[in-house]
Amino acid sequence: ALGCLAHFGGAASQAVDGGAVGLAFRALSTHRQSPSVQIIGCEVLRVLAEFGNAPMDELGQFAQGAKRAFPRDPAVHRAADLLLSFVVPRCVAAIGALMDAAAGDDSTQRSGMCSLGQLAVHGGVAWRGTATGAVGRILRAMSRHSTSAETQAVGLWALGRLAERVEAPAAGMQDAAECARRRHPNSALVRRHAD
């Protein structure tokens, strides 16, 4: 009913303000063994996020939880992937906007790269059309802040996660690793993540 009200009734903002996201989270947590609750819960969360500006930070975790609970149920995976396909690109865009707004701030760039690397946990389906831009932002941040060993290590870690988990395009990654290794030969973190 919440999904229909939010989607067709135009009341998504009111539903979010009224606690519908928390209600959906509770239903998903309480009924972990019900595939239909997991499917409907993911669909409701997607609608609330799309039309009601629901907070994105926990949505991905609940989608991943549904997939883990039913590893062989294609309907649960489809619903979870639809939610993730909405959440991940918006999170990546928000992180990218912050990185672009503070391109000269080393701390903001490290935080953004770390966030992008952590989002890789959601896998490849959710990253379609987004991975190339994320890799580009990381490479730009590493290039701009090449004197910071910490930034290079975080960037290499994030690139490794994206390459491994979302099959991000590898163009430029090897060059970035070699450049970081040359500039910071005494940094164990850089060496570890460059390998």
Contacts in CASP RR format, 6 or more apart in sequence:
PFRMAT RR
TARGET T0000
AUTHOR 0000-0000-0000
METHOD contacts of the structure
MODEL  1
ALGCLAHFGGAASQAVDGGAVGLAFRALSTHRQSPSVQIIGCEVLRVLAE
FGNAPMDELGQFAQGAKRAFPRDPAVHRAADLLLSFVVPRCVAAIGALMD
AAAGDDSTQRSGMCSLGQLAVHGGVAWRGTATGAVGRILRAMSRHSTSAE
TQAVGLWALGRLAERVEAPAAGMQDAAECARRRHPNSALVRRHAD
2 15 0 8 1.000
2 20 0 8 1.000
2 23 0 8 1.000
2 24 0 8 1.000
2 44 0 8 1.000
2 48 0 8 1.000
3 15 0 8 1.000
3 43 0 8 1.000
3 44 0 8 1.000
3 47 0 8 1.000
3 48 0 8 1.000
5 11 0 8 1.000
5 15 0 8 1.000
6 12 0 8 1.000
6 15 0 8 1.000
6 20 0 8 1.000
6 44 0 8 1.000
6 47 0 8 1.000
6 48 0 8 1.000
6 51 0 8 1.000
6 52 0 8 1.000
7 47 0 8 1.000
7 51 0 8 1.000
10 51 0 8 1.000
12 47 0 8 1.000
12 48 0 8 1.000
12 50 0 8 1.000
12 51 0 8 1.000
12 52 0 8 1.000
12 53 0 8 1.000
13 51 0 8 1.000
13 52 0 8 1.000
13 53 0 8 1.000
15 48 0 8 1.000
15 52 0 8 1.000
16 48 0 8 1.000
16 52 0 8 1.000
16 53 0 8 1.000
16 54 0 8 1.000
20 44 0 8 1.000
20 48 0 8 1.000
21 45 0 8 1.000
21 48 0 8 1.000
21 54 0 8 1.000
21 55 0 8 1.000
24 41 0 8 1.000
24 44 0 8 1.000
24 45 0 8 1.000
24 48 0 8 1.000
24 62 0 8 1.000
25 58 0 8 1.000
25 62 0 8 1.000
27 37 0 8 1.000
27 41 0 8 1.000
28 37 0 8 1.000
28 38 0 8 1.000
28 41 0 8 1.000
28 42 0 8 1.000
28 62 0 8 1.000
28 66 0 8 1.000
31 37 0 8 1.000
31 38 0 8 1.000
32 38 0 8 1.000
32 69 0 8 1.000
33 69 0 8 1.000
35 70 0 8 1.000
35 73 0 8 1.000
35 75 0 8 1.000
35 76 0 8 1.000
38 66 0 8 1.000
38 69 0 8 1.000
38 70 0 8 1.000
38 76 0 8 1.000
38 79 0 8 1.000
38 80 0 8 1.000
39 66 0 8 1.000
39 75 0 8 1.000
39 76 0 8 1.000
39 79 0 8 1.000
40 79 0 8 1.000
41 62 0 8 1.000
41 66 0 8 1.000
41 79 0 8 1.000
42 62 0 8 1.000
42 63 0 8 1.000
42 66 0 8 1.000
42 76 0 8 1.000
42 79 0 8 1.000
42 80 0 8 1.000
42 82 0 8 1.000
42 83 0 8 1.000
43 79 0 8 1.000
43 82 0 8 1.000
43 83 0 8 1.000
45 54 0 8 1.000
45 59 0 8 1.000
45 62 0 8 1.000
45 63 0 8 1.000
45 83 0 8 1.000
46 82 0 8 1.000
46 83 0 8 1.000
46 86 0 8 1.000
48 54 0 8 1.000
49 56 0 8 1.000
49 59 0 8 1.000
49 83 0 8 1.000
49 86 0 8 1.000
49 87 0 8 1.000
49 90 0 8 1.000
50 86 0 8 1.000
56 87 0 8 1.000
56 90 0 8 1.000
56 91 0 8 1.000
56 94 0 8 1.000
59 83 0 8 1.000
59 87 0 8 1.000
60 83 0 8 1.000
60 84 0 8 1.000
60 87 0 8 1.000
60 88 0 8 1.000
60 122 0 8 1.000
62 83 0 8 1.000
63 80 0 8 1.000
63 81 0 8 1.000
63 83 0 8 1.000
63 84 0 8 1.000
63 87 0 8 1.000
63 122 0 8 1.000
64 80 0 8 1.000
64 84 0 8 1.000
64 121 0 8 1.000
64 122 0 8 1.000
65 80 0 8 1.000
66 76 0 8 1.000
66 79 0 8 1.000
66 80 0 8 1.000
67 76 0 8 1.000
67 77 0 8 1.000
67 80 0 8 1.000
69 76 0 8 1.000
70 76 0 8 1.000
70 77 0 8 1.000
81 125 0 8 1.000
81 126 0 8 1.000
84 122 0 8 1.000
84 123 0 8 1.000
84 125 0 8 1.000
84 126 0 8 1.000
85 125 0 8 1.000
85 126 0 8 1.000
85 128 0 8 1.000
87 122 0 8 1.000
87 126 0 8 1.000
88 119 0 8 1.000
88 122 0 8 1.000
88 126 0 8 1.000
88 127 0 8 1.000
88 130 0 8 1.000
89 126 0 8 1.000
89 129 0 8 1.000
89 130 0 8 1.000
91 115 0 8 1.000
91 119 0 8 1.000
92 116 0 8 1.000
92 119 0 8 1.000
92 127 0 8 1.000
92 130 0 8 1.000
92 133 0 8 1.000
92 134 0 8 1.000
95 112 0 8 1.000
95 115 0 8 1.000
95 116 0 8 1.000
95 119 0 8 1.000
95 137 0 8 1.000
96 112 0 8 1.000
96 134 0 8 1.000
96 137 0 8 1.000
98 108 0 8 1.000
98 112 0 8 1.000
99 108 0 8 1.000
99 109 0 8 1.000
99 112 0 8 1.000
99 113 0 8 1.000
99 137 0 8 1.000
99 141 0 8 1.000
100 137 0 8 1.000
102 108 0 8 1.000
102 109 0 8 1.000
103 109 0 8 1.000
103 140 0 8 1.000
103 141 0 8 1.000
103 144 0 8 1.000
104 144 0 8 1.000
104 145 0 8 1.000
106 145 0 8 1.000
106 148 0 8 1.000
106 151 0 8 1.000
109 141 0 8 1.000
109 144 0 8 1.000
109 145 0 8 1.000
109 151 0 8 1.000
110 141 0 8 1.000
110 148 0 8 1.000
110 150 0 8 1.000
110 151 0 8 1.000
110 154 0 8 1.000
110 155 0 8 1.000
112 141 0 8 1.000
113 137 0 8 1.000
113 138 0 8 1.000
113 141 0 8 1.000
113 151 0 8 1.000
113 154 0 8 1.000
113 155 0 8 1.000
113 157 0 8 1.000
113 158 0 8 1.000
114 154 0 8 1.000
114 157 0 8 1.000
114 158 0 8 1.000
116 134 0 8 1.000
116 137 0 8 1.000
116 138 0 8 1.000
116 158 0 8 1.000
116 162 0 8 1.000
117 157 0 8 1.000
117 158 0 8 1.000
117 161 0 8 1.000
117 162 0 8 1.000
118 161 0 8 1.000
120 127 0 8 1.000
120 158 0 8 1.000
120 161 0 8 1.000
120 162 0 8 1.000
120 164 0 8 1.000
120 165 0 8 1.000
120 166 0 8 1.000
121 165 0 8 1.000
123 165 0 8 1.000
123 166 0 8 1.000
124 131 0 8 1.000
124 165 0 8 1.000
124 166 0 8 1.000
124 167 0 8 1.000
126 166 0 8 1.000
127 134 0 8 1.000
127 162 0 8 1.000
127 166 0 8 1.000
127 168 0 8 1.000
131 162 0 8 1.000
131 166 0 8 1.000
131 167 0 8 1.000
131 168 0 8 1.000
131 169 0 8 1.000
132 168 0 8 1.000
132 169 0 8 1.000
134 162 0 8 1.000
134 168 0 8 1.000
135 159 0 8 1.000
135 162 0 8 1.000
135 168 0 8 1.000
135 169 0 8 1.000
135 171 0 8 1.000
135 172 0 8 1.000
135 173 0 8 1.000
138 155 0 8 1.000
138 158 0 8 1.000
138 159 0 8 1.000
138 162 0 8 1.000
139 159 0 8 1.000
139 172 0 8 1.000
139 173 0 8 1.000
139 176 0 8 1.000
141 151 0 8 1.000
141 155 0 8 1.000
142 151 0 8 1.000
142 152 0 8 1.000
142 155 0 8 1.000
142 156 0 8 1.000
142 176 0 8 1.000
142 179 0 8 1.000
142 180 0 8 1.000
143 176 0 8 1.000
145 151 0 8 1.000
145 152 0 8 1.000
146 152 0 8 1.000
146 179 0 8 1.000
146 180 0 8 1.000
146 183 0 8 1.000
147 183 0 8 1.000
149 183 0 8 1.000
149 184 0 8 1.000
149 187 0 8 1.000
149 189 0 8 1.000
149 190 0 8 1.000
150 189 0 8 1.000
152 180 0 8 1.000
152 183 0 8 1.000
152 184 0 8 1.000
152 187 0 8 1.000
152 190 0 8 1.000
153 180 0 8 1.000
153 187 0 8 1.000
153 189 0 8 1.000
153 190 0 8 1.000
153 192 0 8 1.000
153 193 0 8 1.000
155 176 0 8 1.000
155 193 0 8 1.000
156 176 0 8 1.000
156 177 0 8 1.000
156 180 0 8 1.000
156 190 0 8 1.000
156 193 0 8 1.000
156 194 0 8 1.000
157 193 0 8 1.000
159 168 0 8 1.000
159 173 0 8 1.000
159 176 0 8 1.000
159 177 0 8 1.000
160 173 0 8 1.000
160 193 0 8 1.000
162 168 0 8 1.000
163 170 0 8 1.000
163 173 0 8 1.000
177 193 0 8 1.000
177 194 0 8 1.000
178 194 0 8 1.000
180 190 0 8 1.000
180 194 0 8 1.000
181 190 0 8 1.000
181 191 0 8 1.000
181 194 0 8 1.000
184 190 0 8 1.000
185 191 0 8 1.000
END
